Amino acid sequence: MISNRFHSHGAALTLCGLLLLGIGLAGCSSARPLRPYGNLGDTINSAANDFALAIRPDRRSVYFTSDRSGNEDIWGAKVDDPAAFHPAWDTSQLDLNAMRRLSQPTTNDGAMVFIDETHGFFASGHAPDTLFAKDEGLFGGIIGGTDIFEFSTASGLPVVRNLGPAINSDRWDSHPTVASTRGGDSLLMIFASDRPNHGAGFSSPYARQLDAEGNVVDSTHGNTDIYYAFRIGGVWGPVRNFADIPGGLDVNTRRNEYSPFLYCIGQKPRLLFSSNREGSYDIFQTGLSIDFAHASIAIAGVSRLPFGADSINTDADERFPFIADGAEGGARYLYFSSNRDQKGRAFGDREIKSVGGFDIYRMPFSCDCHPPKIRYEVTVLNADNPAEPVRAPLVRLYRLRGDEKVKEEPSIRGDMESRGNPTIFTLDYGTDYGIFGGSSWDSIDCAGGRGMVEYYVYGRERGITPVVAVTMVPTQRDSLFGVRRIVSVDTVVVDTVSLTDAASIAATASSTIERVARDGEYLLVTRHIRERQERITGGTMRTVTVNIPRYDTLARFDTVYLRTGDTFHLAPSARVLRYGASAVPISQSDITIRDTIMLRPKFYTPPLCEWLYTRDVPFERNVPYFQTGFWEVNTSAGLERDRRKLASGELADANFIELHPANNYFGTVTGEKRERRVREYTAFAQKVDHNLNQMASELTGQIIPEYLEFEARSKGSNPKLVIQILAFSDFRPVQRGYYAGGERVRYVGGRYDAANGALTAYDVDIPAGASLVGQDNDTLSKLRAYFGYRELLKHLERDPVFSRMIADGTVLLPFPNINAAEYMRRMSRAKIIVTMEGRFVDGRVQPTTAGYTDRKGDYYDLDDVRRIDVQVNRLEYDGVSLRKSPCCSEPPPPKK
């Protein structure tokens, strides 16, 4: 009996546009449902179960099994056009006469296979009556509940005989499929059975399975399995379970396997079968190697056919695969049975519904029936560390024609390209190929530790080679005197750029910026040239052909050490380097050729993520106040200016200023105590001058260029450079005092909160004469932040790059003419963000005295408290928050 189900794996086929293939769908009207994709329609399917299709090799008749009359009987149909073999089969002329005796009453018949036009096999399940008595009756008697029979119609009506105990068991044996040698002297039959296999395979369907006498012969292992047997010289060999051969347990599992079908027998045999190993029944495929001489087979992997709602396999049951011998209209088709869409499913305002029960389907199928293929496997390897994967590998295959030989990369585009690793091509026999590859990686990923690979190169480092090669090329400039010809090939050059032209620095299509460094009033721009460039100076114009030597500048970019990528050089494979081309050998079976392409990674070392000019680093790196005007930075120029103001009486009532003639501590005394303090202020001012110059120089000559270089290299990220100016007051609260400066101070105060990744801003407005009295010195701290910022900005604005970035809006400043709301709005566009904030008292400084009493050295030294700190952070902006960049170098260890 045919009571099975099956399952498989793959991509779903498109339904839209395929429903009107003419496969029994002529009735797509509002009165009838749409048929599922591939359904052969009412011409062959019925409301009952229709399955197990077989097509006569002459392609004039088609047979299938159907229970539309009550029993499972063999039905047939004429083929209208055997040449085109379209599915418009004529079921009004059911071809029952020739097969009449194969479809007996009270039996279940089906699962037919043809060896040729007049010979084949079929299965029949018999009722327990005398017509089919054991060892007698029609067809030579019966062996088990369902047996496999051989038939011949050469004389008209079929001659049928049971294959007997050589093939059949006392259990269920059915679904035969065959392969034979030319002339038919040797034959392989594969079929399904639920016979006990005594430990090998899983074909015992019932617990405590009994033999004919009622004895227990096996325990439950599964249900039906796939079996095979050879017939050599007319004699059947032993029946073997697929589980008995290597890999066979991938065919037979603890679930059901049946309805096998062999195809592509003369080329590279394949076996289709159905299994419910994944739930419902699906159709699976495996490659076979058939050795008739030794009566053996080998298995080459098992895979499920495509899966999807309108594909070969679905969540319903698919079984009885069949492929007609030879091409059908230039294409191959798979026939199978499925009980999908019996209840129907919506498709727009229509319904998709099968004809009924199991229907027969026909879908395009790639049979792969051609000579064995060559599998060319190319792996791109890291020459420095083969265990470390190459990022973004690419391989191009070039088909060589005629006498063409590979000496170097023939062109940018290849016949085939792949970006896998390893990448696999299928090659043609008798054709030579060139294999080239590289990596299109051109960015920075800092997640891999040392894996900050920016790009890959190939070749060997050989040191400086003045002349690498000499090539005959045409040029238009030549002379007997004063001509210099250079071709740079993937090399490094250093250009000197004036600071006034700094904005012109940019990568080009043929070069990248390796480094930008400050050298006095100039920038040294190191460029990596990635393509051939001819540079000729001097001479007079005329057209000639000359020898042009290729020079190089640095050993690490020798001319044979080239950068790979999408639009640049590719490295030849090891096979190309050795043979010049990949000659494809002739083979009778599938072969795999393995090749390698060796690359070397070039690493990028990112800059630091934080630079500190604070009291936590050596003293000279932050800016102490030691101010004469209490809120202004004590530079040398500021000291002289404020001493003149004090001497003129302009600040007569500001006796809270330390150097005031009537200062609360010094009073009107003009002795050594005051002079010593003046000398200290002078020395401090010189140190402040040095600190400001050092900070500005490092910011414009190192930090900002390194940031801009990193920004250019880090594609897909949005780095920001945040410069924070923080002002601190000492711990003594102001008891009496006011802001004696003449200008009104307005700016945007702000801070960067690293814990929350947030930048905050607020408006600061301090009018002239504002009181400084307050426990936390808030106003004084805000004034110090403002004047400290002004002093640093004066130094930064001397740099033309920084000034130009201010002009184009890529530097965001908190002053002038800006409020907090506008400041935050501009933040997303800016590359460099400057913040300033009064931080009141530095809580980390714990004083031991207060005021000017009980002092050592006549006054209390608060010089490392009242100061400005500068903190620079390179951050990543994701549109919402600012976070520390994952791409950071470690700071050097402190000097001992």
Backbone hydrogen bonds, N-H to C=O, Kabsch-Sander energy under -0.5 kcal/mol:
donor,donor_aa,acceptor,acceptor_aa,energy
3,S,1,M,-1.1
6,F,281,Y,-0.9
7,H,275,S,-2.1
7,H,281,Y,-3.3
7,H,282,D,-2.4
18,L,15,L,-2.3
19,L,15,L,-0.7
21,L,18,L,-0.9
24,G,22,G,-1.5
28,C,25,L,-1.3
29,S,27,G,-2.3
32,R,29,S,-1.4
34,L,351,E,-2.7
39,N,36,P,-2.2
40,L,360,I,-2.3
42,D,24,G,-0.6
43,T,40,L,-0.5
44,I,41,G,-1.3
45,N,41,G,-2.4
50,D,358,F,-3.3
51,F,65,T,-3.0
54,A,63,Y,-3.0
56,R,61,S,-2.1
59,R,56,R,-3.0
62,V,77,A,-2.3
63,Y,54,A,-3.7
64,F,75,W,-2.3
65,T,51,F,-3.3
66,S,73,D,-2.4
67,D,49,N,-1.7
69,S,71,N,-0.6
70,G,67,D,-1.8
73,D,66,S,-2.7
73,D,71,N,-1.1
75,W,64,F,-3.5
77,A,62,V,-2.0
78,K,90,D,-1.5
79,V,60,R,-2.3
80,D,78,K,-0.6
85,F,81,D,-3.4
89,W,87,P,-2.2
90,D,78,K,-2.2
91,T,89,W,-1.1
93,Q,90,D,-0.8
94,L,91,T,-0.5
96,L,94,L,-2.1
100,R,97,N,-1.2
102,L,99,M,-1.5
103,S,99,M,-0.9
103,S,100,R,-1.0
104,Q,102,L,-0.7
107,T,104,Q,-1.2
108,N,125,G,-2.3
109,D,72,E,-4.4
109,D,107,T,-0.6
110,G,123,A,-2.2
113,V,121,F,-2.7
115,I,119,H,-2.8
116,D,119,H,-1.4
120,G,151,F,-2.0
121,F,113,V,-2.8
122,F,149,F,-2.2
123,A,110,G,-2.4
124,S,147,D,-2.1
125,G,108,N,-3.8
126,H,145,G,-1.6
129,D,127,A,-2.2
132,F,129,D,-1.2
133,A,130,T,-1.5
135,D,142,I,-0.7
136,E,133,A,-1.9
138,L,131,L,-1.7
140,G,137,G,-1.3
141,G,138,L,-1.4
146,T,171,R,-1.1
147,D,124,S,-2.1
149,F,122,F,-3.6
150,E,161,R,-2.6
151,F,120,G,-2.8
152,S,159,V,-1.4
153,T,118,T,-2.7
156,G,153,T,-1.8
157,L,155,S,-0.7
159,V,152,S,-3.0
160,V,158,P,-0.6
161,R,150,E,-2.2
162,N,139,F,-2.0
163,L,148,I,-1.9
166,A,163,L,-0.6
167,I,164,G,-1.7
168,N,164,G,-2.8
173,D,146,T,-1.8
173,D,171,R,-0.5
174,S,192,A,-2.7
177,T,190,I,-1.9
179,A,188,L,-2.1
181,T,186,S,-2.1
184,G,181,T,-2.5
187,L,231,R,-2.1
188,L,179,A,-3.5
189,M,229,A,-2.9
190,I,177,T,-3.0
191,F,227,Y,-2.1
192,A,174,S,-2.8
193,S,225,D,-2.1
194,D,172,W,-1.8
200,A,197,N,-1.4
201,G,199,G,-0.6
209,Q,206,Y,-0.8
209,Q,218,D,-1.4
211,D,215,N,-2.2
214,G,211,D,-2.1
217,V,209,Q,-3.1
218,D,209,Q,-0.9
221,H,204,S,-1.1
222,G,204,S,-1.3
223,N,202,F,-0.7
223,N,255,R,-0.5
225,D,193,S,-2.7
227,Y,191,F,-3.2
228,Y,240,R,-2.3
229,A,189,M,-2.1
231,R,187,L,-3.4
232,I,230,F,-0.6
232,I,235,V,-2.0
233,G,185,D,-1.6
233,G,231,R,-0.5
234,G,185,D,-0.5
235,V,232,I,-1.5
237,G,230,F,-3.5
240,R,228,Y,-3.0
242,F,226,I,-2.1
244,D,241,N,-2.5
245,I,242,F,-1.7
248,G,245,I,-2.6
250,D,247,G,-1.8
251,V,248,G,-1.3
252,N,248,G,-2.6
253,T,251,V,-0.5
257,E,224,T,-2.0
258,Y,274,S,-2.3
261,F,272,L,-2.6
263,Y,270,R,-2.0
267,Q,264,C,-0.8
268,K,264,C,-0.7
270,R,263,Y,-2.2
271,L,286,T,-2.9
272,L,261,F,-3.1
273,F,284,F,-1.9
274,S,258,Y,-3.1
275,S,282,D,-2.3
276,N,256,N,-1.4
278,E,280,S,-0.5
279,G,276,N,-1.7
280,S,278,E,-0.6
282,D,6,F,-1.9
282,D,7,H,-1.2
282,D,275,S,-2.6
284,F,273,F,-3.4
285,Q,303,S,-2.8
286,T,271,L,-2.0
287,G,300,A,-0.9
287,G,301,G,-0.9
288,L,269,P,-2.4
289,S,298,A,-2.0
291,D,289,S,-0.5
291,D,296,S,-3.0
292,F,290,I,-0.7
295,A,291,D,-0.5
296,S,291,D,-2.1
298,A,289,S,-1.6
299,I,246,P,-0.6
300,A,287,G,-2.5
303,S,285,Q,-2.6
305,L,283,I,-2.4
307,F,10,G,-0.8
308,G,313,N,-2.8
311,S,308,G,-1.7
313,N,306,P,-2.6
318,E,6,F,-1.7
318,E,281,Y,-2.1
319,R,337,S,-2.4
322,F,335,Y,-2.2
328,E,331,A,-3.5
329,G,327,A,-0.6
331,A,328,E,-1.6
334,L,363,M,-3.4
335,Y,322,F,-3.5
335,Y,333,Y,-0.5
336,F,361,Y,-1.7
337,S,319,R,-3.1
338,S,359,D,-2.2
339,N,317,D,-1.3
342,Q,339,N,-0.6
345,R,352,I,-1.9
347,F,350,R,-2.3
350,R,347,F,-2.0
352,I,345,R,-3.4
353,K,34,L,-3.0
353,K,351,E,-0.6
354,S,341,D,-2.8
359,D,338,S,-2.8
361,Y,336,F,-3.4
362,R,38,G,-2.4
363,M,334,L,-2.5
365,F,332,R,-1.9
367,C,365,F,-0.8
370,H,368,D,-1.4
374,I,427,L,-1.0
375,R,373,K,-0.6
375,R,591,I,-3.3
376,Y,374,I,-0.7
376,Y,425,F,-3.5
377,E,375,R,-0.7
377,E,593,I,-3.3
378,V,376,Y,-0.6
378,V,423,T,-3.0
379,T,595,D,-2.3
381,L,379,T,-0.6
381,L,597,I,-3.1
383,A,381,L,-0.8
383,A,599,L,-4.0
388,E,385,N,-2.6
394,L,438,G,-2.0
395,V,418,S,-2.7
396,R,436,F,-3.8
397,L,416,M,-2.6
398,Y,434,G,-3.1
400,L,398,Y,-0.6
400,L,432,D,-2.7
404,E,401,R,-1.8
406,V,580,G,-1.0
407,K,405,K,-0.7
407,K,408,E,-0.6
415,D,397,L,-1.6
416,M,397,L,-1.7
418,S,395,V,-2.3
421,N,422,P,-0.6
423,T,378,V,-3.0
425,F,376,Y,-2.7
427,L,374,I,-2.1
427,L,425,F,-0.6
430,G,584,V,-0.7
431,T,428,D,-1.0
432,D,400,L,-0.5
433,Y,582,S,-0.9
434,G,398,Y,-2.9
436,F,396,R,-2.6
436,F,434,G,-0.5
437,G,571,A,-2.8
438,G,394,L,-2.5
440,S,392,A,-2.4
441,W,391,R,-0.6
443,S,454,E,-0.5
448,G,445,D,-0.7
449,G,446,C,-0.8
451,G,448,G,-2.3
452,M,450,R,-0.9
453,V,451,G,-2.0
454,E,602,K,-2.8
455,Y,602,K,-1.2
457,V,600,R,-2.7
458,Y,562,L,-2.0
462,R,460,R,-0.7
468,V,550,R,-2.2
471,T,548,I,-1.1
473,V,471,T,-0.8
473,V,546,V,-1.7
475,T,544,V,-2.1
478,D,540,T,-2.9
484,R,537,T,-2.0
486,I,535,R,-2.0
487,V,549,P,-1.0
488,S,486,I,-0.5
488,S,533,Q,-2.0
489,V,487,V,-0.5
489,V,551,Y,-0.7
490,D,488,S,-0.6
491,T,529,I,-0.5
493,V,527,R,-2.4
495,D,493,V,-0.5
495,D,525,V,-3.0
497,V,495,D,-0.6
497,V,523,L,-3.0
499,L,521,E,-1.6
501,D,498,S,-1.6
502,A,499,L,-1.4
504,S,501,D,-2.0
505,I,502,A,-1.7
508,T,511,S,-1.3
511,S,508,T,-0.8
512,T,528,H,-1.6
514,E,512,T,-0.6
514,E,526,T,-3.3
515,R,526,T,-1.3
517,A,524,L,-1.9
518,R,701,G,-0.9
519,D,522,Y,-3.2
522,Y,519,D,-1.5
523,L,497,V,-3.2
524,L,517,A,-3.2
525,V,495,D,-3.1
525,V,523,L,-0.8
526,T,515,R,-3.0
526,T,524,L,-0.7
527,R,493,V,-3.3
527,R,525,V,-0.6
528,H,512,T,-2.8
529,I,491,T,-3.0
529,I,527,R,-0.7
530,R,510,S,-3.6
533,Q,488,S,-1.4
535,R,486,I,-3.1
535,R,533,Q,-0.5
536,I,534,E,-0.5
537,T,484,R,-1.9
540,T,478,D,-1.1
542,R,476,Q,-1.1
544,V,475,T,-1.8
544,V,542,R,-0.6
546,V,473,V,-1.8
548,I,471,T,-1.8
548,I,546,V,-0.5
550,R,469,A,-1.6
551,Y,487,V,-0.9
551,Y,549,P,-0.6
557,F,554,L,-1.3
558,D,555,A,-1.1
561,Y,558,D,-2.3
562,L,458,Y,-1.7
562,L,560,V,-0.6
564,T,456,Y,-2.7
565,G,569,H,-1.2
569,H,563,R,-0.9
571,A,437,G,-3.7
573,S,435,I,-2.2
574,A,596,T,-2.9
577,L,573,S,-2.5
578,R,574,A,-1.6
579,Y,575,R,-3.2
580,G,575,R,-0.6
580,G,576,V,-2.0
582,S,433,Y,-3.1
583,A,581,A,-1.1
591,I,373,K,-1.7
593,I,375,R,-2.9
595,D,377,E,-2.7
597,I,379,T,-2.1
599,L,381,L,-2.7
600,R,457,V,-3.4
602,K,455,Y,-2.8
603,F,601,P,-0.5
604,Y,452,M,-2.7
611,W,872,V,-2.4
613,Y,870,V,-2.7
617,V,614,T,-1.3
621,R,618,P,-2.5
622,N,619,F,-1.5
623,V,868,I,-1.6
625,Y,866,R,-2.4
626,F,866,R,-0.6
631,W,629,G,-1.4
634,N,625,Y,-1.1
635,T,633,V,-2.1
636,S,685,A,-0.5
639,L,635,T,-2.4
640,E,636,S,-2.0
641,R,637,A,-2.2
642,D,638,G,-2.6
643,R,639,L,-2.1
644,R,640,E,-1.7
645,K,641,R,-1.9
646,L,642,D,-2.4
647,A,643,R,-2.3
648,S,644,R,-1.9
649,G,645,K,-0.6
649,G,646,L,-0.8
650,E,645,K,-1.5
651,L,645,K,-0.7
652,A,649,G,-1.4
654,A,651,L,-1.6
655,N,653,D,-1.0
657,I,654,A,-1.8
660,H,657,I,-1.7
663,N,660,H,-2.0
663,N,667,G,-0.6
664,N,655,N,-1.4
667,G,663,N,-2.8
669,V,666,F,-1.5
674,R,671,G,-0.5
675,E,671,G,-1.9
676,R,672,E,-3.0
677,R,673,K,-1.5
678,V,674,R,-2.3
679,R,675,E,-2.4
680,E,676,R,-2.0
681,Y,677,R,-2.6
682,T,678,V,-2.3
683,A,679,R,-2.3
684,F,680,E,-2.9
685,A,681,Y,-2.5
686,Q,682,T,-1.8
687,K,683,A,-1.7
688,V,684,F,-2.6
689,D,685,A,-2.7
690,H,686,Q,-2.1
691,N,687,K,-2.5
692,L,688,V,-2.7
693,N,689,D,-2.4
694,Q,690,H,-2.6
695,M,691,N,-2.9
696,A,692,L,-2.6
697,S,693,N,-2.4
698,E,694,Q,-2.6
699,L,695,M,-2.8
700,T,696,A,-2.7
701,G,697,S,-2.5
702,Q,698,E,-1.8
703,I,698,E,-3.1
704,I,699,L,-3.2
706,E,702,Q,-2.5
707,Y,703,I,-2.3
708,L,704,I,-2.9
709,E,705,P,-2.4
710,F,706,E,-2.4
711,E,707,Y,-2.9
712,A,708,L,-2.0
713,R,709,E,-1.7
714,S,710,F,-2.7
715,K,713,R,-1.8
717,S,714,S,-1.4
720,K,875,L,-2.8
721,L,831,K,-2.8
722,V,720,K,-0.6
722,V,873,N,-3.0
723,I,721,L,-0.6
723,I,833,I,-3.2
724,Q,722,V,-0.6
724,Q,871,Q,-3.2
725,I,835,T,-2.4
726,L,724,Q,-0.6
726,L,869,D,-3.0
727,A,837,E,-2.4
728,F,867,R,-2.9
729,S,840,F,-4.4
734,V,774,G,-1.0
735,Q,733,P,-0.6
739,Y,770,A,-3.5
740,A,738,Y,-0.8
745,V,766,I,-2.7
746,R,744,R,-0.7
747,Y,764,V,-1.8
748,V,814,P,-2.1
749,G,747,Y,-0.7
749,G,762,Y,-2.5
750,G,836,M,-2.0
751,R,760,T,-1.5
753,D,751,R,-0.6
753,D,758,A,-3.3
754,A,752,Y,-0.9
757,G,753,D,-1.2
758,A,753,D,-1.6
760,T,751,R,-2.4
760,T,758,A,-0.5
762,Y,749,G,-2.6
764,V,747,Y,-2.8
766,I,745,V,-3.1
769,G,739,Y,-2.1
770,A,767,P,-1.6
772,L,737,G,-2.1
773,V,737,G,-0.6
774,G,734,V,-1.0
777,N,774,G,-0.8
781,S,777,N,-2.4
782,K,778,D,-2.1
783,L,779,T,-2.2
784,R,780,L,-2.3
785,A,781,S,-2.3
786,Y,782,K,-1.9
787,F,783,L,-2.6
788,G,784,R,-2.4
789,Y,785,A,-2.2
790,R,786,Y,-2.2
791,E,787,F,-1.9
792,L,788,G,-2.2
793,L,789,Y,-3.0
794,K,790,R,-1.9
795,H,791,E,-1.1
796,L,792,L,-2.1
797,E,793,L,-2.8
798,R,795,H,-0.9
799,D,796,L,-2.0
803,S,799,D,-2.4
804,R,800,P,-2.5
805,M,801,V,-2.1
806,I,802,F,-1.9
807,A,803,S,-2.1
808,D,804,R,-2.1
809,G,806,I,-1.0
810,T,805,M,-1.6
811,V,805,M,-1.4
812,L,810,T,-0.5
812,L,832,I,-3.2
813,L,811,V,-0.6
823,Y,819,N,-2.5
824,M,820,A,-2.2
825,R,821,A,-1.8
826,R,822,E,-2.2
827,M,823,Y,-0.8
828,S,824,M,-0.5
828,S,825,R,-0.5
829,R,826,R,-0.8
830,A,826,R,-1.5
831,K,810,T,-2.7
832,I,810,T,-2.7
833,I,721,L,-3.0
834,V,812,L,-2.6
835,T,723,I,-2.7
835,T,833,I,-0.5
837,E,725,I,-2.3
839,R,727,A,-3.8
839,R,837,E,-0.6
842,D,729,S,-0.7
843,G,841,V,-1.0
845,V,842,D,-1.9
846,Q,844,R,-0.7
853,T,850,A,-1.2
857,G,855,R,-0.5
858,D,855,R,-0.6
859,Y,856,K,-0.7
862,L,860,Y,-0.9
865,V,862,L,-1.7
866,R,862,L,-2.0
867,R,728,F,-0.6
867,R,865,V,-1.2
868,I,623,V,-2.4
869,D,726,L,-3.0
870,V,613,Y,-2.1
871,Q,724,Q,-2.3
872,V,611,W,-2.9
873,N,722,V,-2.5
874,R,609,C,-2.3
875,L,720,K,-3.0
875,L,873,N,-0.6
876,E,883,R,-3.6
877,Y,718,N,-2.4
878,D,876,E,-0.5
878,D,881,S,-1.8
882,L,757,G,-2.9
883,R,876,E,-2.6
883,R,881,S,-0.5
885,S,874,R,-1.2
888,C,886,P,-0.9
889,S,607,P,-1.6
